[in-house]
Amino acid sequence: MKPVMVATWNFGVKAVSKGMDILLSGGSALDAVEEGIKVVEDDLEVLSVGLGGLPNVEGEVELDASIMDGGTLRCGAVGALKDIRHPISVARKVMELTPHVLLVGEGALKFALRCGFKRERFWKPGSRERWEEMLENLRKGKYEVESFYGRVWKAVGGLWKETVSAVALDAKGCMAAGNSTTGLFMKMPGRVGDSAVIGAGLYVDNRVGGAVTTGTGEVAINYCLSKRVCDLMASGLNPKEACEKAIAETLYRRNFDGGIAVLALNNKGEVGAAHSLKEFVYAYQDGGMDKPELRKVERFSGC
């Protein structure tokens, strides 16, 4: 079977490039997803992923990540994890070494340290300045909506929600999915987004395919978006049809501000995506290509 890998946003090109090197050398989808995402976590130019990225309202970076094996349906996740460079790798350890799925906060940090991960703290270039600017906007801003969420949303302007999310299909027909993010910029301390919630931020099953999300995490959680897309593919829809139907469902009640994107890869290697964001792009590469290509997805017509 021809291997395929997809990942969200422009920085997904780096994730896919690394992951496809592993797939083309006979490696597993699970390794491809983890190692590809680690490249983005290490990228100093990406402020919405990785340690040192854009922080919460108190100036602390809390990281969410998850990973899932499409063959066994085993999965692992971490939420509100601090001071660890590669949350995607901690999530994999949760999957492989514990009977649990999700560890959060101090418990997730203690587990990571016991697994040998090193505690680190740093600011990526520009992240401190961006945080200070937004904090000042929150303090002096006069907004119509007086709630905390309303003030944060207007200060942030709907930006800084980009998650690196990836799905891979290897030569043996096995699939995996993973994601990693700093979460919504200026979020409340302790907020956990869809990237740590299996079925919301990601889901994958070798019998059908996989789906991942990026955008306003509360939307993906509310609609169990990734699992919904996989269920729609199982019912006979192709990835594009499944993504578009699932996005349409999120627009029915509009429970949250902001948009969401979903990216799907089925077990035949077919890809689809849909979104309600201002724009969305993803990286794609299959075994017959020399390098990844970036694909732009038109905004869902029902928005």
C-alpha positions in Angstrom: 0.0 0.0 0.0 1.2 3.5 -0.8 1.9 5.5 2.4 0.2 8.9 2.8 0.5 11.6 5.4 -1.4 14.9 5.9 -1.0 17.7 8.5 -2.6 21.0 9.2 -1.4 24.5 8.3 1.8 25.7 6.6 4.0 24.2 9.2 2.4 20.9 8.4 4.9 20.7 5.5 7.7 20.1 8.0 5.7 17.5 9.9 4.8 15.6 6.7 8.3 15.8 5.3 9.7 14.2 8.4 6.9 11.7 8.7 7.1 10.6 5.1 10.9 9.9 5.5 9.9 7.4 8.2 7.1 5.9 6.2 9.1 5.5 3.0 11.8 3.7 5.0 9.3 1.2 6.2 8.5 2.9 9.5 5.1 2.9 11.3 2.3 5.5 11.0 2.6 6.0 14.8 6.3 6.9 14.6 5.7 9.1 11.6 3.0 11.1 13.4 5.0 11.5 16.6 8.3 12.5 14.9 6.6 14.8 12.4 4.8 16.7 15.2 8.0 17.0 17.2 9.6 18.9 14.4 6.8 21.6 14.7 7.0 21.6 18.5 10.7 22.5 18.1 10.2 25.2 15.5 10.9 28.6 17.1 8.8 30.3 14.4 5.6 28.5 15.4 4.1 30.3 18.4 1.0 28.2 18.7 2.7 24.9 19.2 5.4 23.8 21.6 7.1 24.9 24.8 7.8 28.6 24.7 4.8 29.4 22.6 2.0 31.9 23.3 0.9 31.5 26.9 -2.3 31.8 28.9 -3.6 34.9 30.6 -1.1 34.5 33.5 1.9 34.1 31.2 2.3 30.3 31.5 2.4 28.0 28.6 0.0 25.0 29.1 0.3 22.3 26.4 -2.3 19.9 25.1 -1.4 16.9 22.9 -2.8 13.4 22.0 -1.9 10.4 19.8 -3.9 7.4 18.7 -3.1 4.0 17.1 -5.7 3.1 14.5 -5.0 -0.6 14.8 -5.6 -1.1 18.5 -7.6 2.1 19.1 -5.3 2.7 22.1 -4.6 6.4 22.7 -2.9 8.8 25.1 -3.2 12.5 25.9 -2.0 15.3 28.1 -3.7 18.5 29.0 -2.4 21.7 30.6 1.1 20.3 30.7 3.8 22.7 31.6 7.6 22.8 31.1 8.0 19.8 28.7 9.4 20.3 25.2 7.5 17.4 23.5 4.0 16.9 24.8 3.3 14.6 21.9 5.9 12.1 23.2 4.5 12.3 26.7 1.0 11.5 25.3 2.5 8.4 23.6 4.0 7.4 26.9 0.6 7.7 28.5 -0.8 5.4 25.8 2.0 2.8 26.1 2.8 2.8 29.8 -0.4 3.5 31.7 -4.0 2.2 31.9 -5.2 5.7 31.4 -6.0 7.9 28.4 -5.6 11.5 29.7 -3.3 13.0 32.3 -3.5 16.7 33.1 -1.7 19.5 34.9 0.7 18.6 37.7 0.0 14.9 37.3 1.0 15.0 33.7 4.2 16.8 34.6 5.1 14.3 37.3 4.5 11.5 34.9 6.7 13.1 32.2 9.5 13.6 34.7 9.3 10.0 35.8 9.6 8.9 32.2 12.8 10.9 31.9 11.7 14.0 30.1 13.6 17.2 31.2 11.9 20.2 32.7 12.5 23.3 30.6 11.3 26.9 30.4 11.9 29.4 27.6 10.2 32.1 25.5 10.2 31.8 21.7 11.1 35.0 19.9 8.2 37.4 19.9 6.0 35.3 22.3 6.6 37.4 25.4 6.0 40.7 23.5 2.8 39.4 22.0 1.5 38.3 25.4 2.3 41.6 27.0 0.6 43.5 24.2 -2.6 41.4 24.5 -2.5 41.7 28.3 -2.5 45.4 28.0 -5.4 45.3 25.6 -7.3 43.3 28.1 -6.6 45.8 30.9 -7.5 48.9 29.1 -10.0 47.7 26.5 -13.7 48.8 26.6 -15.7 46.1 25.1 -19.5 45.5 24.7 -19.2 42.0 26.1 -17.9 42.3 29.7 -17.3 38.6 30.4 -13.8 37.3 30.6 -14.3 35.2 27.4 -15.7 38.2 25.6 -12.8 40.4 26.5 -10.2 37.8 25.6 -11.9 37.0 22.3 -11.9 40.6 21.2 -8.3 41.2 22.3 -7.1 38.1 20.5 -9.2 38.8 17.4 -9.8 35.1 16.7 -6.1 34.5 16.0 -3.6 32.1 17.4 -5.6 28.9 17.4 -3.4 26.9 15.0 -2.8 23.3 16.1 -0.4 20.9 14.3 -2.6 17.9 13.6 -1.6 14.9 11.5 -2.9 11.6 10.1 -0.7 8.9 8.5 -1.3 5.7 6.6 1.8 3.4 6.4 2.7 0.7 3.9 1.1 -2.0 6.0 -2.2 -0.3 6.0 -1.9 0.8 9.6 -3.0 4.3 10.6 -2.3 6.8 13.4 -3.2 10.4 14.3 -1.8 13.0 16.6 -1.8 16.7 17.5 -0.1 19.2 19.7 -0.8 22.9 20.6 -0.3 25.6 23.2 -4.1 26.1 22.9 -6.0 29.3 22.6 -3.8 32.3 23.3 -4.7 34.1 26.6 -6.9 31.2 27.7 -7.9 30.8 31.3 -5.4 28.7 33.4 -6.4 25.1 33.3 -8.4 25.3 30.1 -8.0 22.0 28.1 -8.9 22.1 24.4 -9.8 19.5 21.8 -6.2 18.5 21.2 -6.3 16.5 24.4 -9.8 15.1 23.9 -10.0 11.8 21.9 -12.9 11.9 19.6 -12.9 15.7 19.5 -9.4 16.7 18.3 -8.6 13.4 16.7 -9.8 9.9 16.0 -8.5 7.1 13.9 -9.5 3.5 13.1 -7.8 1.3 10.5 -11.2 -0.1 9.4 -12.3 3.4 8.3 -9.7 6.2 8.5 -8.8 9.1 10.7 -9.7 12.7 11.2 -8.1 15.7 13.1 -9.2 19.2 13.9 -7.7 22.7 14.3 -9.4 25.9 15.3 -11.6 26.7 18.3 -11.3 23.6 20.4 -14.6 24.1 22.2 -16.4 23.5 18.9 -14.7 20.2 18.2 -15.4 19.1 21.7 -19.1 20.1 21.6 -19.7 18.1 18.4 -17.2 15.2 19.0 -16.0 16.3 15.6 -13.3 13.9 14.6 -15.2 10.8 15.7 -18.3 12.2 13.9 -16.2 12.4 10.6 -15.0 8.9 11.1 -18.5 7.6 11.7 -19.7 9.4 8.5 -16.9 7.8 6.5 -17.9 4.4 8.0 -21.4 5.1 6.7 -20.1 5.3 3.1 -19.2 9.0 2.7 -15.8 9.9 1.2 -13.5 12.1 3.4 -14.6 15.4 1.7 -18.3 14.6 2.0 -17.8 13.5 5.6 -15.9 16.7 6.6 -18.4 19.0 4.9 -21.4 17.3 6.6 -19.7 17.5 10.0 -18.9 21.1 9.6 -22.4 21.9 8.5 -23.6 20.3 11.8 -21.4 22.6 13.8 -23.0 25.6 12.2 -26.5 24.6 13.1 -26.6 26.1 16.6 -23.4 28.1 16.6 -22.7 27.5 20.3 -19.3 29.1 20.3 -17.5 32.0 18.7 -14.8 31.2 16.2 -14.4 28.5 13.5 -13.1 25.0 13.2 -11.4 22.9 10.5 -11.4 19.1 10.1 -9.0 17.1 7.9 -9.6 13.5 7.1 -7.7 10.6 5.5 -9.4 7.2 4.9 -7.8 3.8 4.8 -7.7 3.9 1.0 -5.5 7.0 1.1 -8.2 9.5 0.0 -8.2 12.9 1.7 -10.8 15.5 2.4 -11.2 18.7 4.5 -13.7 21.4 5.3 -13.7 24.4 7.6 -15.5 27.5 8.9 -12.4 29.5 9.5 -11.3 32.6 7.4 -8.8 30.3 5.7 -7.3 26.8 6.0 -4.4 25.0 4.3 -2.9 21.5 4.9 0.2 19.6 3.8 -0.1 16.4 1.8 2.3 13.8 0.5 2.0 10.3 -0.7 4.6 7.6 -1.6 4.8 8.7 -5.2 5.8 12.3 -4.4 9.3 13.8 -3.8 8.1 16.4 -1.3 4.9 17.6 0.4 2.5 20.0 -1.3 0.4 22.6 0.4 -3.4 22.5 -0.4 -5.8 25.3 0.2 -9.4 24.5 1.2 -12.2 26.8 0.3 -14.4 27.9 3.2 -17.5 25.7 3.6 -20.3 27.3 1.5 -22.8 27.1 4.4 -20.8 29.5 6.6 
